[in-house]
Amino acid sequence: MTARYIAVLLYAVMVIVIGFKGSRKTKSFADFALGGGKIGPWMTAFSYGTAYFSAVLFIGFAGKIGWAFGFSGLWIALGNAIIGVLGVWLILGSKIKQEANRYNVQTMPELLEARFDSPFLKIFTSAAIFVFFIPYTAAVFMGLSYLFEITFSMPYSYVLIFMAVFTGIYLVMGGYKSMAMIDVIFGMIMTIGVIILLVSTIQKGDGLPNIFTALRNIDVKLTSLVGPPGIIPLLSLIVLTSVAPFAMPQLLQKFYAIKDKRSVKIGTIASTIFAVLVTGTAYFTGALTRIFLTPQGSPAAFNNGKPVFDALMPEMLVTVIPSALTVVIMLLILAASMSTLASLVLISSTSITKDIYKGFLNKTASDNQLTRLVRIGSAFFILLSMILAFLKPAVIVTILSVSWGAIASVFLGPFIWGMFNKKVSKLGAVAGSLGGLAVCLTLFLLWGAKMVPQAGSVGMITSLGLVPIFGFFRKKN
């Protein structure tokens, strides 16, 4: 126990030091939001990966999907790596940097406004970021806090406060520069952590052949190409988690800050390898909860014999990881969570400050005013998310899926068509954004929590489809 608290203390000191270092290089709004647009490949690669894969992956998704789908959940990991990382970097990496420079913009809502000459689109997408990123951030808070409460016997409220304070310290002080620097360290911690998790799990299961046989004996479908829930739920999860990154501001704005095309090439390889390792380990381990956890042996992970999905992976970690190595796993989850939190908070605060405050409320605001306001906004956003996390609403996976699907439905159609087809008009972009969100939320209300991935996937497809349907009614702007 002492080692864990010492590790957390050293971790906190590191965060503070990097916050101070980043603050010396953050003199303007552009520095705070994008690190001056000169971030190298390794910083960008780790920053993208750690923002994509948070504690929600290890705690919520890995447990729930692994239990339900078995080894077929690895298709989701493959989709995340090949589509959500490699595809995004190859298709959008250089293009986004080029378009951001062309229009001289610093946020995604600004880019959509500039491309489609639509102030409405800017304020609507900015509002969507604010509304849906709060529960998303709260879900990340909850995921880590559950883990520390169950696995390390640390009070839920203490972990929430720790995360809020120290994420706020390095982000408010140094902005994107601090975040990029610390993400390299976070990425290294996550890499070491998932290797330890993978090796420990295989050893605990007496090797891959025995693991495969044990899972097959529970249910043959758990080792088949498509797990028990079926092909439609599996494809919906692949689409939701792998295609959505083509529209997620907290990921795509990393490319606004990257230095040059060479950095994009190097970052593509590094981020893809990182994604394969992290997601593959998470979903593989999640599938084995069926083997290692039972209501009798792990009562905290079950309620009347039924699995408590948010508790499966914390119990799994206690079961398979040697006690001497739990500190590394603790830091793995902490690193993943704080990086994602910082990315979400940065996008939300910069969007509200630049797109809404300067864009509509005070168009003459100075750079110093914006820089000061974005720091205040970051702290405020963290506070709101922490309050929501204290209320512990719903299941983590449900909260994240709704937020993820809604944001992707708002941005996917207008952003992708806007990037690659200059004939699409403002009408199409607005129709895609409004229509995608409306369909996503309507289906969620009609279908319920069990079909959130399907609702998000259909909303994204709707967004992509409505843009060309309405987008060619008018001539190019």
Buried (B, 14 or more C-beta within 10 A) or exposed (E): EEEBEEBBEEBBEBBBBBBBBBBEBBEBBBBBBBBBBEBBBBBBBBBBBBBBBBBBBBBBBBBBBBBBBBBBBBBBBBBBBBBBBBBBBBBBBBBBBEBBEEBEBBBBBBBBBBBBEBEBBBBBBBBBBBBBBBBBBBBBBBBBBBBBBBBBEBEBEEBBBBBBEBBBBBBBBBBBBBBBBBBBBBBEBBBBBBBBBBEBBBEBBEEEEEBBBBBBEEEEBBBBEBBBBEEEBBBBBBBBBBBBBBBBBBBBBBBBBBBEEEBBBBBBEBBBBBBBBBBBBBBBBBBBBBBBBEEEEBEBBBEEEEBBBBBBBBBBBBBBBEEEBBBBBBBBBBBBBBBBBBBBBBBBBBBBBBBBBBBEEEEEBEBEBBBBBBBEBBBBBBEBBBBBBBEBBEBBBBBBBBBBBBBBBBBBBBBBBBBEBEEBBBBBBBBBBBBBBBBBBEBBEEEEBEBBBBBBBBBBBBBBBBBBBBBBEEEEE
